[in-house]
Amino acid sequence: MTAWKEGVRPDPAPCREQDLGRFEVTQRDGQARLGRLHTKHGVLETPALLPVVNPNIRTVEPRVMWDKYGIQALITNSYIIWKHEDLRNQATSEGVHALLDYPGVVMTDSGTFQSYVYGDVEVGVDEIVRFQRSIGVDIATMLDVFSRPDMSEEEVEAAVRETAERAEQSILAAEETMLNGPVQGGLFRNLRHISAQLMGAYPFAVHPIGGIVPVMEQQRYKEYAKIMMATLPLLPANRPVHMFGCGHPMLFPMSIALGADLFDSAAYALFARDGRLLTPWGTERLAELVDWPLLMPCVAALTPADVRALPSDKREETLALYNLEVTLAELARCKQAVRDGTIWQLAEQRSHQHPALREAFLWLTTSPSSDRNLRPEKFYTDRDAARDTGSDQGMWEDAWDWVVWSQQTPRTGGVQWGGDDTFVRPQIVKARRLLHTRWGGREATEAIVVFHGIRGPYRERLGEVLTWLAHRCPNVQPLILSPLGLVPAALEDLNPFAHLDAPQWVLRHEPEKAWMASELSRLGLSGHPVSTVDVNGPGLKQRLAEALVAVSQESDVHQNLTHEQEREARDRLRVEQAVAKQMVLLNASREVATSTVDGCTFVTNREGRVKNVNSADGQHLFSPRLRDGGMSMANAGALALLASRTQPLPTLVPATEWRGHAGNGPAVVVVDDDAEPFVRKGRNAFHGFVLACDPWLSPGEPCLLTNQNGTLLGHGIAQCNADELRTFTKGIAVKTRGGFGEKNE
């Protein structure tokens, strides 16, 4: 193939010397993340595809990858270069970048995969790493021991142990060169755990997940998902995860949703050689096509028949470019989905396009028993079939927690209905967990009325009757039955419950007794008499009256309130909303939340929506958000919540604890003296300047920023959990939303 001669991209600038090898996260959607890996040949933006380039067979020239497609990194095989004298001599004298005519990041494999395909390799552990360093690679790979799916547990464990024993000598041989530390373990969950912990203890730059190629070749995608779930939660969060040998675009959404950062594959070239095309739903054969499954730039002026008529080498080149363009397009789609907060929804959509991928997705989203009652049992037929049985059932709960608790909620924008999958999206599951663990109903509750059948937000249809109830029946707890579960009426605009974009039949489903009982139990409201009210159609007040009679409450709903009574009732509802949102979104106890807004006043817009919650002395405490039903802290609110804290201030960065801290208030993050003046000015708090935090720190949730003396410096939104805060040294830890200047006034 001739070299690319059109517009030439400038060569990348090396990263700052002090940043070499560091990885930072710039944006996230749960465990999916956009990041930046700092290398000597530029800052690699992730998730990234590293096309495999055989130095002997260049179906697509590396220079074309850089200039035309903007590919920032590629991977080639150091063992092949080492084994061929002419390649070895050129790489040793000129460097691997000159050998490939490529200015970007070059990663090299060590020969492990060749040992899997062809048998033992003829190079030593130290020797291959030193060779990679000598030819100037950016990221080298140690010589690990490959584990196949057909190997026994004893054989795989021996491979895991041998790989770990080679780690230290490989790191010493690499010196300043960034080094891959592959994780093996075959199909054995416990061995993946062991390998991740052993390899994570060494200062590797990147952790490839090895041994997955034969699993993918056999389309065992459920096993692929299990490997990821067994491995990624135990790896240091500040190191990119590389799915070694995964380059099929079909697997990108699920892999990225679970935390994968790097991909590599020769599939773009190998499939082209075999006359096959990659697509996000599988592969297609050129011989069977009349039209392109996806119209890519390289074939915009050609039909499949035109390409079939090309000489074999030109046909292979065209198909390789097609496969490369499809792969890059799907990767770009995934990156945008992370920015939009929809990567899990994209993975959900893609799962319907291949049965093996669907099986993997169903297994992933068949959460442990604590999450299974989102909908009645009949909705779980397919998922029950995808579940493991016997001793393996339920053993993945910690891994599922790792996915769920990393989600950000509430979010802006509507939640798109996706059938039964909607109920087990990690975002939805976390929102429900926060509601069920943090919200606490009023102690004086005597009865419950459940409104159902309308689209949220619910204030326009229910405002009048809720005002009446607040005055006439203050001990009746009003709830709303959303398609995602029961929610207190005080949270009537909270995302995702009130922001579901779904067909009318979903919104108007009839309450089901078993599910209602489960939902009430989760909210701590079991044992109270319950009645339901269909909000649709005329005669709402009459239906409410009948519902109140059913629970032995006042029924004269036609008795109008005076203006003063309406005002008092509306204020009571607003206070309850401020209390409920503090509990669910700021982790305050009901006692603290109620005390914080005692005697408060409200600033409202022309529609009566609360804009600001002010304290009795006029200080701005909180601002309910219209776009997602959330609530933002103001400086006075942050001070009040810190003052009410009963827990001692944290003194270290602990392991993340997802459960057991309900009602303890927003997490506290302690920054060092160097960061203090910047945080006071409202600047972000960065990794490397944090001394301690609470174990319940969670991405997307409000937190309080203090110095070591406990003085409040500011407040903001956490970008990580405690485990991530402990490991990262670069990037934003907390996006500050308010600073206190020199004094907390």
LORODO-201166 format. One record per residue (C-alpha): residue number from 1; residue in one letter; x, y, z. Coordinates in steps of 0.001 Angstrom, whole numbers. Layout:
% LORODO-201166
  tilum  lumlum        u        v        w
    NUM       a        X        Y        Z
...
***
This chain:
% LORODO-201166
  tilum  lumlum        u        v        w
      1       m        0        0        0
      2       t     1320     3465     -838
      3       a     1983     5950     1945
      4       w     -626     8554     2764
      5       k      277    11872     1081
      6       e    -2540    14249     1943
      7       g    -2719    16612     4918
      8       v     -197    15680     7611
      9       r    -1042    15984    11288
     10       p     1643    17503    13470
     11       d     3592    15151    15679
     12       p     2350    14910    19278
     13       a     4047    16836    22042
     14       p     5414    14750    24907
     15       c     3643    15010    28220
     16       r     5140    16969    31072
     17       e     7994    15048    32639
     18       q     6294    14915    36048
     19       d     3110    13501    34494
     20       l     4713    10563    32678
     21       g     2674     7415    33262
     22       r     -158     9173    35061
     23       f    -3793     8575    34213
     24       e    -6613    11009    34933
     25       v   -10375    10806    34458
     26       t   -11986    13788    32750
     27       q   -15593    12583    32603
     28       r   -17500     9530    33733
     29       d   -20799     7724    33507
     30       g   -20765     5171    36286
     31       q   -17675     3012    35805
     32       a   -17384     4179    32188
     33       r   -14830     6945    31948
     34       l   -13107     9307    29572
     35       g    -9482     9732    30519
     36       r    -6011    10925    29601
     37       l    -2910     8722    29778
     38       h      325    10733    29763
     39       t     3181     9324    27654
     40       k     6387    10435    25947
     41       h     4581    10552    22597
     42       g     1526    12514    23574
     43       v    -1434    12360    25904
     44       l    -3604     9428    24890
     45       e    -7320    10095    25238
     46       t    -9324     7100    26374
     47       p   -11285     4993    25611
     48       a    -8945     4341    22723
     49       l    -8445     1753    20013
     50       l    -4904      557    19394
     51       p    -4898    -1142    15987
     52       v    -2492    -4061    15778
     53       v      224    -3468    13197
     54       n     2279    -6416    12010
     55       p     5652    -4870    11117
     56       n     5938    -7350     8234
     57       i     2399    -6965     6845
     58       r      965    -3436     6925
     59       t    -2516    -3662     5498
     60       v    -3093      -54     6586
     61       e        4     2066     6989
     62       p      562     3468    10507
     63       r     1111     6916     8978
     64       v    -2378     6733     7463
     65       m    -3761     5846    10875
     66       w    -2138     8948    12342
     67       d    -2693    11471     9552
     68       k    -6084    10453     8184
     69       y    -7860     8856    11127
     70       g    -6293    10612    14102
     71       i    -5466     7328    15810
     72       q    -3307     8285    18784
     73       a    -1821     4885    19596
     74       l    -1158     1500    18069
     75       i      252    -1809    19201
     76       t     2845    -3961    17500
     77       n     4637    -7120    18519
     78       s     8108    -6775    19973
     79       y     8731   -10504    19681
     80       i     8260   -10382    15905
     81       i    10640    -7420    15687
     82       w    13157    -9149    17946
     83       k    12982   -12410    15982
     84       h    13550   -10857    12528
     85       e    17095    -9554    12199
     86       d    16355    -6797     9702
     87       l    13501    -5415    11792
     88       r    15524    -5755    14992
     89       n    18489    -3894    13561
     90       q    16377     -995    12263
     91       a    14347     -733    15471
     92       t    17483     -816    17603
     93       s    19269     1861    15583
     94       e    16348     4158    14680
     95       g    13634     3303    17198
     96       v    10283     1634    16813
     97       h     8526     4871    15816
     98       a    10816     5273    12813
     99       l    10452     1592    11962
    100       l     6683     1986    11752
    101       d     6710     5577    10477
    102       y     4334     6512    13261
    103       p     4692     9497    15651
    104       g     2027     8570    18222
    105       v     1999     6252    21211
    106       v     3444     2807    20486
    107       m     2615     -127    22722
    108       t     4272    -3480    22178
    109       d     3237    -6999    23092
    110       s     5826    -9402    24463
    111       g     5187   -12657    22622
    112       t     2733   -14139    25087
    113       f       21   -14431    22452
    114       q     2495   -16086    20072
    115       s     3157   -18659    22779
    116       y     -596   -19329    22913
    117       v     -831   -19744    19117
    118       y     2504   -21361    18240
    119       g     3964   -22708    21477
    120       d     6859   -21470    23591
    121       v     8716   -18326    22586
    122       e    12498   -18159    22463
    123       v    13098   -15104    24603
    124       g    13646   -14492    28304
    125       v    11507   -12470    30713
    126       d    14131    -9751    31290
    127       e    15407    -9865    27737
    128       i    12120    -9012    26015
    129       v    11390    -6118    28375
    130       r    14884    -4679    27951
    131       f    14507    -5008    24181
    132       q    11233    -3096    24220
    133       r    12865     -377    26279
    134       s    15840     -225    23924
    135       i    13683      439    20852
    136       g    11865     3315    22532
    137       v     8348     1958    22991
    138       d     5987     4062    25083
    139       i     4273     1142    26816
    140       a     5996    -2231    26996
    141       t     4466    -5546    28063
    142       m     5986    -8128    30362
    143       l     6132   -11763    29291
    144       d     3183   -13241    31160
    145       v     1855   -16806    31012
    146       f    -1263   -17215    28870
    147       s    -4211   -19108    30336
    148       r    -6669   -20857    28019
    149       p   -10341   -21604    28774
    150       d    -9684   -25347    28473
    151       m    -6992   -25379    31161
    152       s    -7667   -26889    34590
    153       e    -7851   -24708    37677
    154       e    -4464   -25996    38821
    155       e    -2872   -25131    35472
    156       v    -4393   -21654    35461
    157       e    -3298   -20990    39024
    158       a      248   -21971    38075
    159       a       77   -19447    35201
    160       v    -1206   -16740    37555
    161       r     1519   -17388    40111
    162       e     4274   -17567    37498
    163       t     3124   -14294    35935
    164       a     3180   -12591    39352
    165       e     6654   -13961    40059
    166       r     7894   -12358    36835
    167       a     6441    -8947    37712
    168       e     9237    -7493    39831
    169       q    12078    -8468    37485
    170       s    10093    -7130    34540
    171       i     9551    -3770    36236
    172       l    13243    -3537    37074
    173       a    14134    -4320    33462
    174       a    11692    -1674    32178
    175       e    13295     1107    34256
    176       e    11495     4362    33279
    177       t     9467     2750    30465
    178       m     5750     2369    31173
    179       l     4900    -1307    31549
    180       n     1778    -3429    31096
    181       g      937    -5812    33923
    182       p    -1445    -8413    32433
    183       v    -4083   -10074    34575
    184       q    -4722   -13760    33923
    185       g    -6966   -16304    35619
    186       g    -8868   -18034    32852
    187       l   -12544   -18606    33657
    188       f   -11964   -18960    37391
    189       r   -13359   -16059    39380
    190       n   -11154   -16667    42422
    191       l    -8015   -16787    40268
    192       r    -8972   -13546    38517
    193       h    -9297   -12044    41997
    194       i    -5872   -13345    42998
    195       s    -4217   -12199    39775
    196       a    -5739    -8713    39999
    197       q    -4559    -8285    43571
    198       l    -1074    -9673    42925
    199       m     -477    -7600    39782
    200       g    -2126    -4507    41244
    201       a      432    -4492    44039
    202       y     3211    -3646    41547
    203       p     3638     -186    39952
    204       f     2451    -1072    36455
    205       a     1157     1716    34199
    206       v    -1637     -271    32537
    207       h    -3411    -3522    33323
    208       p    -4354    -5610    30285
    209       i    -6967    -8299    30869
    210       g    -5405   -11367    29289
    211       g    -6731   -14692    28131
    212       i    -9937   -13307    26599
    213       v    -9229   -13928    22894
    214       p   -10337   -17599    22875
    215       v   -13407   -16629    24910
    216       m   -14365   -14029    22306
    217       e   -13564   -16355    19411
    218       q   -16088   -18817    20839
    219       q   -18623   -15977    21388
    220       r   -18755   -16762    25091
    221       y   -19653   -13191    25950
    222       k   -21232   -14086    29275
    223       e   -17852   -15473    30345
    224       y   -16212   -12312    28980
    225       a   -18501   -10212    31209
    226       k   -17709   -12434    34189
    227       i   -13985   -11971    33625
    228       m   -14430    -8195    33664
    229       m   -16613    -8247    36775
    230       a   -14182   -10549    38592
    231       t   -11159    -8432    37734
    232       l   -11826    -4713    37363
    233       p   -13204    -3950    40847
    234       l    -9959    -5219    42393
    235       l    -7509    -3301    40193
    236       p    -6090      101    41188
    237       a    -8554     2644    39816
    238       n    -5832     5016    38624
    239       r    -4560     2618    35940
    240       p    -6203     2145    32547
    241       v    -7716    -1257    31848
    242       h    -6800    -2762    28481
    243       m    -8958    -5513    27018
    244       f    -6138    -7450    25374
    245       g    -7212    -8630    21919
    246       c   -10689    -7087    22002
    247       g   -11309    -4978    18931
    248       h   -14772    -5961    17749
    249       p   -17066    -2914    17940
    250       m   -19952    -5107    19106
    251       l   -18269    -5447    22507
    252       f   -17333    -1793    23015
    253       p   -20491     -443    24742
    254       m   -20678    -3199    27365
    255       s   -16917    -3176    27932
    256       i   -16748      594    28353
    257       a   -19797      589    30638
    258       l   -17886    -1836    32884
    259       g   -14728      291    32959
    260       a   -12556     -700    29972
    261       d   -10221     2057    28718
    262       l    -8127      520    25931
    263       f    -8832    -1935    23132
    264       d    -6618    -3573    20550
    265       s    -7165    -6020    17761
    266       a    -5981    -7094    14362
    267       a    -9597    -7908    13448
    268       y    -9852    -4938    11081
    269       a    -7139    -6531     8911
    270       l    -7770   -10238     9552
    271       f   -11473    -9993     8765
    272       a   -10681    -8010     5612
    273       r    -8352   -10758     4475
    274       d   -11248   -13183     4854
    275       g   -13710   -10914     3016
    276       r   -15652    -9986     6163
    277       l   -16901    -6671     7486
    278       l   -17180    -5592    11102
    279       t   -20404    -3997    12335
    280       p   -21741    -3090    15806
    281       w   -24014    -6141    15625
    282       g   -21606    -8761    14277
    283       t   -19925    -9509    10952
    284       e   -21078    -9516     7353
    285       r   -19566   -11210     4304
    286       l   -18748    -9087     1294
    287       a   -19773   -11902    -1041
    288       e   -23375   -11700      216
    289       l   -23871    -7924      107
    290       v   -25795    -5814    -2377
    291       d   -25672    -2663     -218
    292       w   -23343    -1675     2594
    293       p   -24649    -2408     6113
    294       l   -23099      918     7089
    295       l   -21962     3493     4561
    296       m   -18449     4559     5529
    297       p   -16278     7235     3851
    298       c   -13868     4779     2244
    299       v   -16688     3157      207
    300       a   -18919     6188     -318
    301       a   -18390     6031    -4079
    302       l   -18299     2236    -4324
    303       t   -20821     -573    -4140
    304       p   -20056    -4018    -2704
    305       a   -19959    -5302    -6277
    306       d   -17338    -2663    -7144
    307       v   -15164    -3774    -4243
    308       r   -15551    -7454    -5147
    309       a   -14235    -6602    -8606
    310       l   -11037    -5017    -7245
    311       p    -7690    -6865    -7294
    312       s    -7268    -8948    -4158
    313       d    -4718    -6660    -2490
    314       k    -6777    -3521    -3177
    315       r    -9957    -5284    -2032
    316       e    -8285    -6308     1214
    317       e    -7029    -2776     1777
    318       t   -10485    -1281     1161
    319       l   -12173    -3710     3524
    320       a    -9517    -3076     6179
    321       l   -10195      652     5938
    322       y   -13924      -44     6130
    323       n   -13476    -2149     9264
    324       l   -11238      458    10820
    325       e   -13744     3237    10125
    326       v   -16662     1231    11541
    327       t   -14646      429    14664
    328       l   -13627     4045    15203
    329       a   -17197     5232    14621
    330       e   -18566     2893    17282
    331       l   -15850     3954    19707
    332       a   -16752     7603    19104
    333       r   -20416     6754    19679
    334       c   -19513     5189    23012
    335       k   -17436     8189    24083
    336       q   -20315    10535    23344
    337       a   -22649     8250    25280
    338       v   -20358     8591    28302
    339       r   -20566    12365    27970
    340       d   -24357    12169    27668
    341       g   -24737     9746    30572
    342       t   -26262     7070    28332
    343       i   -23527     4451    27964
    344       w   -25557     1810    29794
    345       q   -28547     2534    27599
    346       l   -26333     2090    24517
    347       a   -25038    -1230    25862
    348       e   -28634    -2242    26473
    349       q   -29588    -1406    22881
    350       r   -26590    -3218    21403
    351       s   -27333    -6316    23493
    352       h   -30458    -6962    21414
    353       q   -28361    -7364    18275
    354       h   -26626   -10649    19108
    355       p   -27907   -13572    21220
    356       a   -24595   -14211    22992
    357       l   -24257   -10524    23823
    358       r   -27846   -10463    25052
    359       e   -27101   -13396    27342
    360       a   -24137   -11510    28785
    361       f   -26203    -8385    29328
    362       l   -29010   -10303    31021
    363       w   -26509   -11946    33334
    364       l   -24997    -8566    34219
    365       t   -28314    -6915    34948
    366       t   -29776    -9826    36875
    367       s   -28763    -8176    40092
    368       p   -28701    -9916    43463
    369       s   -31899   -10593    45374
    370       s   -31859    -7183    47033
    371       d   -32650    -5530    43695
    372       r   -34964    -8078    42117
    373       n   -38317    -6671    43158
    374       l   -38218    -3598    40956
    375       r   -41129    -5124    39066
    376       p   -43319    -8203    39616
    377       e   -41669   -11594    39213
    378       k   -43204   -12205    35797
    379       f   -40928    -9560    34321
    380       y   -37840   -11642    35113
    381       t   -38413   -14770    33036
    382       d   -35488   -14151    30682
    383       r   -33214   -12960    33445
    384       d   -33930   -15979    35587
    385       a   -32786   -18140    32687
    386       a   -29570   -16121    32443
    387       r   -28764   -16416    36135
    388       d   -26193   -18800    37498
    389       t   -27378   -21589    39723
    390       g   -25928   -23425    42673
    391       s   -22991   -22039    44628
    392       d   -22312   -19316    42045
    393       q   -25707   -17670    42497
    394       g   -25489   -14364    44352
    395       m   -21692   -14413    44667
    396       w   -21347   -11413    42349
    397       e   -23148    -8972    44632
    398       d   -19995    -6989    45460
    399       a   -19184    -6578    41772
    400       w   -22737    -5414    41046
    401       d   -22450    -2939    43935
    402       w   -19259    -1636    42340
    403       v   -21253     -882    39181
    404       v   -24366      512    40865
    405       w   -22832     2792    43474
    406       s   -20628     4488    40874
    407       q   -23714     5831    39076
    408       q   -24685     9486    39238
    409       t   -28222    10404    40245
    410       p   -30272    12503    39794
    411       r   -29379    13304    36183
    412       t   -30657    15839    33733
    413       g   -32802    14774    30810
    414       g   -35516    12226    30400
    415       v   -35101     8516    31021
    416       q   -35910     6578    27873
    417       w   -38175     3584    28310
    418       g   -36446      390    27196
    419       g   -38810    -2345    28275
    420       d   -37901    -4522    31228
    421       d   -34254    -3463    30896
    422       t   -35233      -25    32192
    423       f   -35868    -1345    35690
    424       v   -32376    -2780    36132
    425       r   -30266        7    34688
    426       p   -27638      737    37335
    427       q   -28680     4405    37387
    428       i   -32251     3416    38265
    429       v   -31111      860    40818
    430       k   -28919     3414    42608
    431       a   -31694     6026    42647
    432       r   -33997     3480    44268
    433       r   -31357     2398    46770
    434       l   -30806     5997    47876
    435       l   -34534     6505    48265
    436       h   -35035     3288    50215
    437       t   -32034     3647    52521
    438       r   -32121     7395    53197
    439       w   -35728     8516    53143
    440       g   -37725     8136    56321
    441       g   -41451     8796    56604
    442       r   -43098    10851    59306
    443       e   -43528     9040    62629
    444       a   -47147    10236    62890
    445       t   -48213     8427    59701
    446       e   -51623     6790    60181
    447       a   -52505     5830    56612
    448       i   -51140     5895    53063
    449       v   -52746     7137    49866
    450       v   -51092     6142    46594
    451       f   -51773     8223    43475
    452       h   -51141     6541    40140
    453       g   -51671     6777    36407
    454       i   -50002    10036    35280
    455       r   -46722    11262    33860
    456       g   -44350    13249    36066
    457       p   -43659    15856    37261
    458       y   -46913    15488    39130
    459       r   -47450    18904    40725
    460       e   -49806    20275    38047
    461       r   -52319    17449    38415
    462       l   -51917    16827    42140
    463       g   -51131    20268    43545
    464       e   -54646    21033    44766
    465       v   -55369    17669    46380
    466       l   -51947    17490    48038
    467       t   -52497    20941    49508
    468       w   -55880    19821    50827
    469       l   -54383    16650    52296
    470       a   -51566    18570    53985
    471       h   -54136    20648    55850
    472       r   -57017    18223    56492
    473       c   -55125    14926    56804
    474       p   -51590    15727    57969
    475       n   -51068    12148    59166
    476       v   -51842    10648    55770
    477       q   -48645     9913    53818
    478       p   -49196    10636    50090
    479       l   -47155     8513    47688
    480       i   -46981     8435    43904
    481       l   -46734     5200    41970
    482       s   -44310     5850    39139
    483       p   -43382     3084    36670
    484       l   -40062     2905    38536
    485       g   -41622     2415    41942
    486       l   -43306     4222    44807
    487       v   -41970     7668    45615
    488       p   -43047    10146    48323
    489       a   -45142    12993    46947
    490       a   -42546    15436    48322
    491       l   -40167    14089    45657
    492       e   -42708    14516    42865
    493       d   -40187    15998    40399
    494       l   -37136    13845    41183
    495       n   -35195    12226    38333
    496       p   -35498     9417    37310
    497       f   -38906     8705    38875
    498       a   -40692    11726    37388
    499       h   -38693    11908    34149
    500       l   -39550     8655    32376
    501       d   -40338     8948    28683
    502       a   -42609     5946    28198
    503       p   -45821     4867    26452
    504       q   -49101     5680    28145
    505       w   -49806     2043    29022
    506       v   -46610     1978    31083
    507       l   -47530     5170    32904
    508       r   -51084     4031    33591
    509       h   -50471      495    34773
    510       e   -52719     -697    37579
    511       p   -51143    -1112    41022
    512       e   -50207    -4719    41762
    513       k   -50586    -5832    45359
    514       a   -47410    -7899    45642
    515       w   -45238    -5183    44167
    516       m   -46938    -2467    46232
    517       a   -46309    -4442    49406
    518       s   -42655    -4855    48486
    519       e   -42283    -1161    47686
    520       l   -43931      -90    50942
    521       s   -41636    -2408    52859
    522       r   -38576     -886    51197
    523       l   -39798     2581    52207
    524       g   -40350     1470    55788
    525       l   -44119     1928    55540
    526       s   -45384    -1608    56083
    527       g   -48283    -2087    58450
    528       h   -50275     1027    57554
    529       p   -53663      925    55812
    530       v   -53265     1742    52113
    531       s   -55671     2947    49438
    532       t   -55056     3943    45822
    533       v   -56339     6792    43676
    534       d   -56366     6798    39865
    535       v   -55541    10359    38837
    536       n   -56847    10034    35264
    537       g   -60154    11523    34192
    538       p   -62719    13744    35948
    539       g   -63900    13140    39491
    540       l   -60472    13045    41149
    541       k   -61792    14548    44392
    542       q   -64523    11937    44630
    543       r   -62040     9101    44114
    544       l   -59808    10659    46785
    545       a   -62781    10830    49165
    546       e   -63474     7135    48632
    547       a   -59827     6303    49188
    548       l   -59784     8232    52469
    549       v   -62895     6442    53679
    550       a   -61164     3137    52905
    551       v   -58363     4032    55341
    552       s   -60680     5570    57960
    553       q   -59771     9174    57277
    554       e   -61748    12381    56641
    555       s   -63570    12310    53332
    556       d   -65122    15773    52780
    557       v   -62696    16822    50047
    558       h   -65191    19355    48678
    559       q   -64790    21542    51758
    560       n   -62647    24405    50466
    561       l   -59718    25852    52357
    562       t   -59347    29518    53163
    563       h   -56504    31445    51532
    564       e   -54608    31392    54810
    565       q   -55094    27648    55172
    566       e   -53888    27115    51591
    567       r   -50806    29221    52233
    568       e   -49956    27345    55419
    569       a   -50519    23989    53708
    570       r   -48341    24930    50728
    571       d   -45557    26019    53064
    572       r   -45895    22717    54913
    573       l   -45518    20864    51622
    574       r   -42487    22964    50704
    575       v   -40855    22233    54032
    576       e   -41499    18519    53567
    577       q   -39960    18712    50099
    578       a   -36856    20435    51497
    579       v   -36614    17793    54215
    580       a   -37131    14845    51843
    581       k   -34547    16104    49365
    582       q   -32000    16689    52104
    583       m   -32473    13098    53225
    584       v   -32262    11458    49812
    585       l   -29788    13749    48054
    586       l   -27661    15120    50913
    587       n   -27784    12061    53197
    588       a   -29194    14028    56126
    589       s   -31306    12343    58787
    590       r   -34906    13498    59098
    591       e   -34070    15105    62440
    592       v   -31170    17115    60997
    593       a   -33045    17988    57805
    594       t   -36035    19237    59769
    595       s   -33870    21285    62121
    596       t   -31966    22850    59208
    597       v   -35108    24299    57635
    598       d   -36905    25142    60873
    599       g   -38617    28518    60403
    600       c   -37405    28795    56797
    601       t   -38917    30978    54097
    602       f   -39196    30411    50363
    603       v   -38497    32377    47217
    604       t   -40791    31170    44420
    605       n   -41216    31876    40721
    606       r   -44433    32933    39031
    607       e   -45639    29320    38811
    608       g   -45170    28828    42534
    609       r   -42064    26644    42188
    610       v   -39512    27114    44938
    611       k   -36297    28770    43731
    612       n   -34551    29247    47074
    613       v   -34958    27928    50588
    614       n   -33815    30580    53073
    615       s   -33185    30190    56783
    616       a   -35214    32021    59436
    617       d   -32618    34817    59420
    618       g   -32693    35125    55626
    619       q   -29581    33125    54651
    620       h   -29758    31098    51444
    621       l   -29692    27393    52357
    622       f   -30716    25375    49302
    623       s   -32000    25718    45749
    624       p   -34306    23043    44317
    625       r   -33301    22339    40714
    626       l   -35949    22389    38025
    627       r   -34022    20347    35464
    628       d   -33643    17120    37474
    629       g   -35625    17575    40676
    630       g   -32398    17700    42664
    631       m   -31319    20253    45238
    632       s   -28150    22344    45377
    633       m   -26468    23447    48582
    634       a   -25682    27083    49202
    635       n   -22915    28108    51595
    636       a   -25253    28540    54558
    637       g   -26767    25122    53942
    638       a   -23329    23526    53823
    639       l   -22406    25208    57114
    640       a   -25612    24039    58749
    641       l   -25099    20433    57660
    642       l   -21468    20391    58820
    643       a   -22483    21908    62169
    644       s   -25028    19120    62660
    645       r   -22490    16376    61966
    646       t   -22061    13869    64792
    647       q   -19332    11776    63160
    648       p   -15683    12705    63816
    649       l   -13892    14276    60875
    650       p   -12043    11753    58706
    651       t    -8275    11530    59151
    652       l    -7406     9284    56203
    653       v    -8713     8076    52863
    654       p   -10415     4774    53697
    655       a   -11765     1974    51574
    656       t   -15121     2742    50007
    657       e   -18162     1688    52035
    658       w   -21433     1817    50127
    659       r   -23748      803    52932
    660       g   -24268     1649    56573
    661       h   -23900     5433    56505
    662       a   -27430     6644    55818
    663       g   -28207     9864    57659
    664       n   -24564    10768    58335
    665       g   -24744    13832    56100
    666       p   -22764    14767    52989
    667       a   -19319    13194    52806
    668       v   -16450    15370    54025
    669       v   -13258    15741    51988
    670       v   -10208    17164    53799
    671       v    -7671    19037    51651
    672       d    -4125    20065    52522
    673       d    -2788    23541    53232
    674       d    -1638    24076    49641
    675       a    -5155    23553    48311
    676       e    -6974    25584    50976
    677       p    -6666    29081    49449
    678       f    -7801    27807    46057
    679       v   -10814    25946    47434
    680       r   -11793    29048    49412
    681       k   -11902    30902    46088
    682       g   -14215    28265    44621
    683       r   -11533    26417    42671
    684       n   -11713    22665    42170
    685       a    -9994    20267    44543
    686       f    -7469    18067    42735
    687       h    -6145    14596    43372
    688       g    -2846    14726    45178
    689       f    -4027    17506    47508
    690       v    -6593    15489    49479
    691       l    -5707    14134    52902
    692       a    -8857    12348    54009
    693       c   -12492    11664    53187
    694       d   -15532     9789    54437
    695       p   -15954     6220    53148
    696       w   -19378     7016    51648
    697       l   -17970     9576    49188
    698       s   -19706     8892    45874
    699       p   -19333    10358    42362
    700       g   -21986    12903    41483
    701       e   -23042    13510    45083
    702       p   -22572    16756    47053
    703       c   -19724    16840    49555
    704       l   -18164    19284    52027
    705       l   -14557    20508    51758
    706       t   -12675    21256    54981
    707       n    -9131    21752    56209
    708       q    -7525    19544    58864
    709       n    -9014    21685    61625
    710       g   -12530    21025    60400
    711       t   -13073    24537    59047
    712       l   -15444    24514    56089
    713       l   -13642    25813    53000
    714       g   -16283    25081    50389
    715       h   -18643    22488    49009
    716       g   -18933    20743    45675
    717       i   -19721    17619    43714
    718       a   -17505    14556    44162
    719       q   -15984    13110    41003
    720       c   -14856     9839    42573
    721       n   -15315     7439    45451
    722       a   -12919     6875    48334
    723       d   -11039     4046    46599
    724       e   -10428     6241    43578
    725       l    -9466     9206    45724
    726       r    -6840     7060    47431
    727       t    -5132     6010    44194
    728       f    -5381     8890    41705
    729       t    -2663    11535    41652
    730       k    -3932    13648    38759
    731       g    -7291    15115    37797
    732       i   -10253    16694    39581
    733       a   -11398    15059    42808
    734       v   -14185    17524    43661
    735       k   -15785    20133    41425
    736       t   -16198    23009    43846
    737       r   -19539    24815    43736
    738       g   -18987    27318    46520
    739       g   -16023    28677    48491
    740       f   -15905    30737    51680
    741       g   -13123    33227    51031
    742       e   -11194    34050    54163
    743       k   -14107    33644    56564
    744       n   -17116    31355    56753
    745       e   -19609    34173    56632
***
